[in-house]
Amino acid sequence: MRSHLVFWPIVAAVCAASCARSDERHFVLQGQVLSIAPNHHEATIKHEDIQGLMPAMTMPYRVRDPKLLDGLAPGDLIKARLVLVSNDAYLDQVLKTGRAPLDQPPAEAPAASSRFELISPGQQVPNVTLVDQDGRRREFDSFKGQTVVLTFMYTRCPMPTFCPLMDRNFAAIQTKLKADPSLASAPGGVQLVSISFDPITDTPPVLKKHAATLGADPKTWTFLTGDRDEVDKFAGRFGVSVARVTADARDITHNLRTAIIDPSGRLVKVYTGNEWTPDQLLADLK
Ligand SMILES: [Cu+2]
């Protein structure tokens, strides 16, 4: 996967030919349907490289029109148009091109979530030594005394509905915290923590720049990374599954988890995926 800076010109070339609206980007997705959500709003697709966007990976894709997934079943091969807008991504023009037997998942590479024991609400979150956006060593335990809202991300994530959405949600939470003194005065205050599971790219200077781009106030919102295996292990205990399936260590397939941790360091709640909103999380904080 290339950085945004590198793939923008490619995208611009693709868009010049095909973009209906200036803020839309279109890509060709080809792959195999692994599963379809019962409401037909989402399908998990194992897809080939998406030229100019991301390497081959398996992940869920939404459709705006559930009828597009009618008649499809796991195993079907499809070709579709992937539409990216500034804060959304969805498939349209879904075409079935064939069928193939489903691969069994490789037994030697279980998902991180099954390799690490999940922490349950009420349990103590384990400590881990990380490094912050200023390059300082940071124990996760040092956030004790504050209510922590924690998420996992990486800065090169190309899907607007994944990591960039977590960033936008955290930015919205930061704004609302500042506007609502009752929240800011919660015991110890509220600390936002974003941990990158891509330490190869997300060095402290990269995280610092990313934080500045998002308008993150270093007093309220900390960016961390660390040893890759340590981060995977820590993230895995919240249910984050990170897979690096290709030879290029920077290619990452992952899911999303966001957690609230109380000032004593106990897990309060874990949000799955990208379905939660800043308002829901703030209501839970209260
Ligand atoms: Cu991501």
Residues whose N, C-alpha, C, O or C-beta is under 5 A from the ligand:
A	BS01	CU	C157 F162 C163
